[in-house]
């Protein structure tokens, strides 16, 4: 019988296969920018749950503004309103991710 942890690992493997290096790059961007305040230096996988939710939603994005909306929705769900103090705090992160997606700034 598959456990919840097994299902998460399987889904994560599928996302890594589908999105390739973008998975690790988005994870690194979130870790480096640390919008949730969870970077303790040695926990590089801390944002993988958020990346799992963000990547599939990026398919519908056509701009850094769209990416910013995705980030805000995910971080409100995974953290709280206090973590998402303003839309502006996610602008730089969204631009970095958008640059990864299309190769140039929005």
Residue frames as a rotation matrix with the C-alpha (Angstrom) as fourth column:
UNK 1
0.576 0.817 0.000 0.00
0.817 -0.576 0.000 0.00
0.000 0.000 -1.000 0.00
UNK 2
-0.229 -0.657 0.718 1.34
0.644 -0.656 -0.394 3.39
0.730 0.372 0.573 -1.02
UNK 3
-0.045 0.132 -0.990 1.80
0.913 -0.398 -0.095 5.87
-0.406 -0.908 -0.103 1.81
UNK 4
0.919 0.364 -0.151 1.31
0.302 -0.896 -0.326 9.60
-0.254 0.254 -0.933 1.53
UNK 5
0.283 -0.904 -0.320 5.10
-0.402 -0.415 0.816 10.04
-0.871 -0.103 -0.481 1.62
UNK 6
-0.427 -0.392 0.815 5.43
0.493 0.654 0.574 7.55
-0.758 0.647 -0.086 -1.25
UNK 7
0.442 0.692 0.571 2.83
0.878 -0.205 -0.432 9.44
-0.181 0.692 -0.699 -3.27
UNK 8
0.859 -0.192 -0.474 4.65
-0.140 -0.980 0.143 12.74
-0.492 -0.056 -0.869 -2.67
UNK 9
-0.155 -0.983 0.103 7.97
-0.211 0.134 0.968 11.21
-0.965 0.128 -0.228 -3.73
UNK 10
-0.244 0.144 0.959 6.39
0.812 0.570 0.121 9.74
-0.530 0.809 -0.256 -6.86
UNK 11
0.786 0.596 0.164 4.75
0.598 -0.665 -0.447 13.05
-0.157 0.450 -0.879 -7.80
UNK 12
0.589 -0.652 -0.477 8.01
-0.349 -0.739 0.577 14.90
-0.728 -0.173 -0.663 -7.18
UNK 13
-0.405 -0.732 0.548 9.87
0.207 0.510 0.835 12.47
-0.891 0.451 -0.055 -9.47
UNK 14
0.155 0.560 0.814 7.25
0.955 0.126 -0.269 13.04
-0.253 0.819 -0.515 -12.17
UNK 15
0.946 0.198 -0.258 7.62
0.167 -0.977 -0.136 16.82
-0.279 0.085 -0.956 -11.84
UNK 16
0.150 -0.970 -0.193 11.42
-0.327 -0.233 0.916 16.57
-0.933 -0.075 -0.352 -11.99
UNK 17
-0.404 -0.252 0.879 11.14
0.632 0.618 0.468 14.45
-0.661 0.745 -0.090 -15.13
UNK 18
0.456 0.706 0.542 8.68
0.885 -0.299 -0.356 16.88
-0.090 0.642 -0.761 -16.73
UNK 19
0.999 0.042 -0.003 10.35
0.042 -0.999 -0.013 20.16
-0.003 0.013 -1.000 -15.79
UNK 20
0.443 -0.897 0.007 13.99
0.637 0.309 -0.707 19.04
0.631 0.318 0.708 -15.68
UNK 21
-0.537 -0.823 -0.184 16.46
0.748 -0.363 -0.556 21.64
0.391 -0.436 0.811 -14.43
UNK 22
-0.299 0.490 0.819 13.67
-0.212 -0.871 0.444 24.18
0.930 -0.040 0.364 -13.89
UNK 23
0.691 0.545 -0.475 12.57
0.292 0.390 0.873 22.19
0.661 -0.742 0.110 -10.83
UNK 24
0.176 -0.724 -0.667 15.94
0.984 0.139 0.108 22.60
0.015 -0.676 0.737 -9.14
UNK 25
-0.683 -0.463 0.565 16.34
0.513 -0.855 -0.080 26.19
0.519 0.235 0.822 -10.29
UNK 26
0.125 0.806 0.578 12.98
-0.176 -0.555 0.813 27.30
0.976 -0.203 0.072 -8.88
UNK 27
0.758 0.093 -0.645 13.77
0.544 0.455 0.705 25.46
0.359 -0.886 0.294 -5.66
UNK 28
-0.235 -0.942 -0.239 17.14
0.967 -0.201 -0.158 27.24
0.100 -0.268 0.958 -5.48
UNK 29
-0.511 0.117 0.852 15.58
0.152 -0.963 0.223 30.65
0.846 0.243 0.474 -6.18
UNK 30
0.577 0.798 0.171 13.08
-0.080 -0.153 0.985 30.17
0.812 -0.582 -0.024 -3.37
UNK 31
0.574 -0.435 -0.694 15.78
0.808 0.440 0.392 28.92
0.135 -0.785 0.604 -1.00
UNK 32
-0.502 -0.846 0.179 18.09
0.822 -0.531 -0.206 31.85
0.270 0.044 0.962 -1.80
UNK 33
-0.490 0.394 0.778 15.33
-0.100 -0.911 0.399 34.50
0.866 0.118 0.486 -1.64
UNK 34
-0.803 0.062 -0.592 13.68
0.528 0.535 -0.660 32.74
0.276 -0.843 -0.462 1.34
UNK 35
-0.479 0.673 0.563 10.22
-0.354 -0.735 0.578 34.34
0.804 0.077 0.590 1.30
UNK 36
0.552 0.742 -0.381 9.03
0.022 0.444 0.896 31.96
0.834 -0.503 0.229 4.03
UNK 37
0.266 -0.540 0.799 11.99
-0.887 -0.462 -0.016 32.55
0.378 -0.704 -0.601 6.33
UNK 38
0.916 0.153 0.371 12.95
-0.300 0.875 0.380 28.86
-0.267 -0.459 0.847 6.50
UNK 39
0.608 -0.767 -0.207 16.48
0.004 0.264 -0.964 28.91
0.794 0.585 0.164 5.07
UNK 40
0.899 -0.335 0.283 18.77
-0.307 -0.017 0.952 27.59
-0.314 -0.942 -0.118 7.78
UNK 41
0.138 -0.931 -0.337 21.69
-0.936 -0.234 0.262 26.96
-0.323 0.279 -0.904 5.42
UNK 42
-0.833 -0.541 0.113 21.58
-0.494 0.820 0.289 23.19
-0.249 0.185 -0.951 5.22
UNK 43
-0.300 0.822 0.484 17.94
0.265 0.559 -0.786 22.49
-0.917 -0.107 -0.385 4.38
UNK 44
-0.852 -0.199 -0.484 18.07
-0.338 -0.497 0.799 23.10
-0.399 0.845 0.356 0.62
UNK 45
-0.818 0.574 -0.017 14.95
0.390 0.576 0.718 20.96
0.422 0.581 -0.696 0.02
UNK 46
-0.774 0.475 -0.420 12.78
0.328 -0.267 -0.906 23.11
-0.542 -0.839 0.051 2.29
UNK 47
-0.346 0.649 -0.677 10.76
-0.637 -0.692 -0.338 24.67
-0.688 0.314 0.654 -0.55
UNK 48
-0.995 -0.082 -0.061 10.13
-0.099 0.653 0.751 21.48
-0.022 0.753 -0.657 -2.56
UNK 49
-0.402 0.915 0.034 6.47
0.761 0.355 -0.542 21.30
-0.508 -0.192 -0.839 -1.46
UNK 50
0.203 0.434 -0.878 5.94
-0.086 -0.885 -0.457 24.81
-0.975 0.168 -0.143 -2.79
UNK 51
-0.624 -0.493 -0.606 7.81
-0.655 -0.093 0.750 24.01
-0.426 0.865 -0.265 -6.01
UNK 52
-0.870 0.352 0.346 5.54
0.422 0.894 0.152 20.98
-0.255 0.279 -0.926 -6.44
UNK 53
0.115 0.973 -0.200 2.56
0.711 -0.221 -0.667 23.35
-0.694 -0.066 -0.717 -6.41
UNK 54
0.120 -0.136 -0.983 4.14
-0.306 -0.947 0.094 26.18
-0.944 0.290 -0.155 -8.40
UNK 55
-0.778 -0.627 -0.038 5.54
-0.201 0.190 0.961 24.35
-0.595 0.756 -0.274 -11.43
UNK 56
-0.514 0.611 0.601 2.27
0.827 0.540 0.159 22.95
-0.228 0.579 -0.783 -12.85
UNK 57
0.488 0.745 -0.456 0.70
0.620 -0.663 -0.420 26.41
-0.615 -0.078 -0.785 -12.53
UNK 58
-0.256 -0.679 -0.688 3.51
-0.103 -0.688 0.718 28.02
-0.961 0.255 0.106 -14.51
UNK 59
-0.622 0.057 0.781 2.11
0.714 0.451 0.536 26.51
-0.321 0.891 -0.321 -17.71
UNK 60
0.363 0.885 0.291 -0.63
0.931 -0.358 -0.072 29.13
0.040 0.297 -0.954 -17.68
UNK 61
0.339 -0.290 -0.895 1.72
0.361 -0.838 0.409 32.06
-0.869 -0.462 -0.179 -17.01
UNK 62
0.575 -0.133 0.807 2.47
0.788 -0.173 -0.590 34.55
0.218 0.976 0.005 -19.76
UNK 63
0.320 -0.477 0.819 4.42
-0.136 -0.878 -0.458 37.09
0.938 0.035 -0.346 -17.70
UNK 64
-0.748 -0.617 -0.245 6.30
0.234 0.100 -0.967 37.71
0.621 -0.781 0.070 -14.47
UNK 65
-0.548 0.638 0.541 3.07
-0.815 -0.554 -0.170 39.23
0.191 -0.534 0.824 -13.13
UNK 66
0.478 0.715 -0.510 1.33
-0.586 0.692 0.421 35.89
0.654 0.098 0.750 -13.65
UNK 67
-0.095 -0.618 -0.780 4.18
0.356 0.711 -0.607 34.09
0.930 -0.336 0.152 -11.88
UNK 68
-0.868 -0.208 0.450 3.89
-0.271 -0.561 -0.782 36.57
0.416 -0.801 0.431 -9.01
UNK 69
0.014 0.968 0.249 0.19
-0.949 -0.065 0.309 35.70
0.315 -0.241 0.918 -8.66
UNK 70
0.490 0.076 -0.868 1.04
-0.062 0.997 0.052 31.99
0.869 0.028 0.493 -8.53
UNK 71
-0.544 -0.791 -0.280 3.69
0.289 0.137 -0.948 32.58
0.788 -0.596 0.154 -5.87
UNK 72
-0.688 0.335 0.643 1.32
-0.671 -0.630 -0.390 34.61
0.275 -0.700 0.659 -3.72
UNK 73
0.399 0.901 -0.172 -1.42
-0.779 0.432 0.455 31.98
0.484 -0.047 0.874 -3.94
UNK 74
0.325 -0.346 -0.880 0.96
0.225 0.932 -0.283 29.15
0.919 -0.106 0.381 -3.05
UNK 75
-0.722 -0.690 -0.042 2.62
0.218 -0.170 -0.961 30.98
0.656 -0.703 0.273 -0.18
UNK 76
-0.360 0.688 0.630 -0.73
-0.882 -0.472 0.012 32.03
0.305 -0.551 0.777 1.28
UNK 77
0.635 0.616 -0.466 -1.80
-0.476 0.787 0.392 28.39
0.608 -0.027 0.793 1.21
UNK 78
0.322 -0.594 -0.737 1.43
0.438 0.784 -0.441 26.95
0.839 -0.181 0.513 2.57
UNK 79
-0.787 -0.587 -0.192 2.31
0.470 -0.368 -0.802 29.65
0.400 -0.721 0.565 5.11
UNK 80
0.023 0.821 -0.570 -0.02
0.934 -0.221 -0.280 32.45
-0.356 -0.526 -0.773 6.21
UNK 81
0.782 0.375 0.497 -1.06
0.545 -0.798 -0.256 36.03
0.301 0.471 -0.829 5.56
UNK 82
0.804 -0.533 -0.263 1.80
-0.140 -0.600 0.788 37.32
-0.578 -0.596 -0.557 7.72
UNK 83
-0.092 -0.853 0.513 4.32
0.510 0.402 0.760 35.60
-0.855 0.332 0.398 5.43
UNK 84
-0.304 0.104 0.947 2.68
0.918 -0.235 0.320 37.23
0.256 0.966 -0.025 2.41
UNK 85
-0.319 0.090 -0.943 2.87
0.586 -0.764 -0.271 40.81
-0.745 -0.639 0.191 3.64
UNK 86
0.239 0.375 -0.896 2.57
-0.472 -0.761 -0.445 42.36
-0.849 0.529 -0.005 0.18
UNK 87
0.938 0.124 0.324 2.57
0.226 0.493 -0.841 41.48
-0.264 0.861 0.434 -3.50
UNK 88
0.746 -0.662 -0.077 5.76
-0.596 -0.611 -0.521 43.49
0.298 0.434 -0.850 -3.92
UNK 89
0.178 -0.726 0.665 7.84
-0.779 0.309 0.546 41.08
-0.602 -0.615 -0.510 -1.83
UNK 90
0.242 -0.024 0.970 7.32
0.283 0.958 -0.047 38.41
-0.928 0.286 0.238 -4.52
UNK 91
0.895 0.145 -0.423 8.07
-0.307 -0.487 -0.817 40.65
-0.325 0.861 -0.391 -7.53
UNK 92
0.073 -0.965 -0.253 11.81
-0.986 -0.107 0.125 39.95
-0.148 0.241 -0.959 -7.63
UNK 93
-0.463 -0.181 0.867 11.30
-0.263 0.963 0.061 36.22
-0.846 -0.200 -0.494 -7.13
UNK 94
0.538 0.759 0.367 8.70
0.211 0.300 -0.930 36.14
-0.816 0.578 0.001 -9.90
UNK 95
0.737 -0.332 -0.588 11.07
-0.662 -0.532 -0.529 37.96
-0.137 0.779 -0.612 -12.25
UNK 96
-0.356 -0.910 0.215 13.87
-0.848 0.411 0.335 35.47
-0.393 -0.063 -0.917 -11.50
UNK 97
-0.271 0.332 0.904 11.57
0.125 0.943 -0.309 32.54
-0.954 0.029 -0.297 -12.18
UNK 98
0.800 0.589 -0.116 10.16
0.002 -0.195 -0.981 34.14
-0.600 0.784 -0.157 -15.34
UNK 99
0.303 -0.792 -0.531 13.71
-0.938 -0.346 -0.018 34.69
-0.170 0.503 -0.847 -16.56
UNK 100
-0.578 -0.484 0.657 14.41
-0.435 0.864 0.254 30.99
-0.690 -0.139 -0.710 -16.03
UNK 101
0.176 0.764 0.621 11.31
0.287 0.563 -0.775 30.09
-0.941 0.315 -0.121 -18.03
UNK 102
0.905 0.340 0.254 11.86
0.338 -0.214 -0.917 32.32
-0.258 0.916 -0.309 -21.05
UNK 103
0.191 -0.949 0.253 15.52
0.981 0.189 -0.034 33.25
-0.015 0.254 0.967 -20.84
UNK 104
-0.647 -0.399 0.649 15.03
0.416 -0.899 -0.138 37.01
0.638 0.181 0.748 -20.55
UNK 105
-0.873 0.311 -0.375 13.49
0.249 -0.378 -0.892 39.43
-0.419 -0.872 0.252 -18.07
UNK 106
-0.050 0.956 0.288 9.79
0.977 0.106 -0.183 40.22
-0.205 0.272 -0.940 -18.35
